[in-house]
Each structure stands twice: as C-alpha cells, then as structure tokens.
Amino acid sequence: MSDTFYFLIRGFKESHDVDVWLGIYDTLDLLHEAYDIAVKELEKEHQELIEKFGCNLSDYTISNEKIMINIYSQSTEMWKYDVSPDMVFGSVLFDNES
C-alpha cells in the first residue's frame, strides 16, 4: 500500500472557500483517470458558460477555475499543493527530498 495520497480538487487559484473535493487516491493510475474526467467536465461547463452568458461574463471563472492536485506523503508528513499534472504524471515527487 502506498504512503502517498493524491487529493483531486476543483476550485479557484486565489480562494479555496468554494473548493470541491473530487476524490482522494492512492495510485497514480486512479488519479490520472479521475483527473482526465474532471478536466473534460470542467472544460464542458466552461464552454456552456460561454454559450449561455458570453465571454465577458465568464472570463473570470474560465481564467481562474481549475482542477488541482494536492499530494500528501505519510512517510515524510509533507504536503505539496497545486502540483502541475505534468509533474505528477511524469515523475516521483517525494524522492530525494530533505
């Protein structure tokens, strides 16, 4: 069993008051699958906002709302917040850190 947990969150860059926790995962495979689904759903909702209200009204939401990944390592008791998907799915984040 992994000691690293991945937290998938939908929210805004500047404020976490309205964050929506989408799931907690203990494998990169499960996280990657959930991340891909969440991004597609968010893009679809943003497109619907544009169609319904136009670009000007939707600009703030579209520019700032995103899917975020936070990571917790139980062995080091370290958190990493809003980690880039490229970093998550392309490397091991907690190796060789002091």
N, C-alpha and C positions, 0 to 999 in steps of 0.2 A: 504494500500500500504506500502510495506517495505521501510525502510530508508537505507537499506544496499544493496550495489550493488557489484556484482561479475564480475571481468574482466578476461576473459579467453584469454591467450596469448601463442603463440608458439614462442620460442626463445632459446637463449643460456644463460647459467648461468653467464658468465663473461661479456658479452656485450649485450646491448639492442639495438644496431644500426639496427639490422635486425629483430627485433621482429615483429610478425604478430599478430594483434589483431583479435581474432576469434569471440568475442562477449562480450556483456555486459548483465548480467542477474540480475533480481530482486528476483528470488526464487531459493532455493537450488535444487528443482526438475529439473528446466530447466538447471541450471548449471551442475548438475550431468549427465544429458542426453548428453549435449554438450561435457562435459569432456570425457565421455566414448568413444564417436565417435572420438574425436580429438586424444586420445591416440591410438586407434586402427589404425587410418590413419597414425599416426607418426610411429608406430611400423612396419606397412606395408612398408612405404617408406624406413625405415632403413634397412629392410630385402632386399628390392630391391637394395639398395646401396651395401650391402654385396655381393649379387649375381652378380652385374654388375662390381664392382671395387675391390672386395676382402676386407678382414678385415682391413688390414693396412691402406689403403687409407680412409676408412670410420670410423676408430676408433674415431677420434676427434668429428665428427658430432654425432655419436651414443652415445658417452660418455657425451656430453655436451648439445645437443639439447633436449628440453623437453617442456611439456605443463605446464604452470604456472598459478596460480590463485592469483590475487591481489584482495583485498577487501577494499571497502570504506564504512564507516558508516557516513551518512549525519548528524545524531544527535550529534555525538561526533567529527565530522570532522577529524576522524583518518583513516589512511591507514595502511594496513598490506600487505606486499609484499611477493610473492613467498611462499604462505602458503601451507603447506602439505595437500594433498587431505584427508588424514585421519583426520586431524584436522577440515577441512571444513565440511566434511560429517558426522563427528562424534560428533561435539559439537557446542555450540554457542560461537563465538569468542569475542564478544564485551560486554558480561555481566560482571558486577562487575569489570570493569577496571577503573582506575583513569586517 
